[in-house]
Amino acid sequence: MTRQAAARPWESGESRIVAAYAQRLVAGRYPGLVPAAVDCLRALRKWHAEHPGATRPSRAYRRTFDAVRSRISRDAIARGRPKMHNLWKPVERRLAYKWIRLYFRHQQDDYPLALLDAARGLMVDLLEQGYDRTLSSCENELHKCFLDAAKGKTRHAGRIGAETRLPASLLRGTRPQPHRTKT
């Protein structure tokens, strides 16, 4: 993943399109952030393809879906939309620990499991359970589980006052194993 697109400032034309979709989201014309971001990304790609300053090789639009969704969210919050931050529930976190165990278990393989692949697997498991998390959210959660395993203790899940202390047994099998030589 390159950081060049993230470092590139948003052009005024892009900002106008994002602002229009953020306004539509706040006005209730979209049921949620994701459908607004999908439509906005389509509009941005169309704008970029028609933009006279774009040379032929760079006609492909460089912003990612996550970047567009994040920008719409920020603009919508500035326009009065309440912040939506869903903490990970104990069921979701248990699935994350399952995938971090698989990650550690397969580090000795010829083709070790990458953390991004583990995040994809976690995202699929969450969708099957009825939870909607982005790939970047799954990656972040797995990274936190990785750090938990290094410390040897689990985190709380849920809001203060209604939080759940996850059992230490969730960490079983999450520590990296020493490399074994193949014979």
Secondary structure as UniProt FT lines:
FT   HELIX           4..7
FT   HELIX           12..26
FT   TURN            27..28
FT   HELIX           33..50
FT   TURN            52..53
FT   HELIX           56..58
FT   HELIX           65..78
FT   TURN            79..80
FT   HELIX           90..105
FT   HELIX           106..108
FT   HELIX           115..128
FT   TURN            129..130
FT   HELIX           135..151
FT   STRAND          156..157
FT   TURN            160..161
FT   STRAND          164..165
FT   HELIX           168..171
FT   TURN            172..173
//
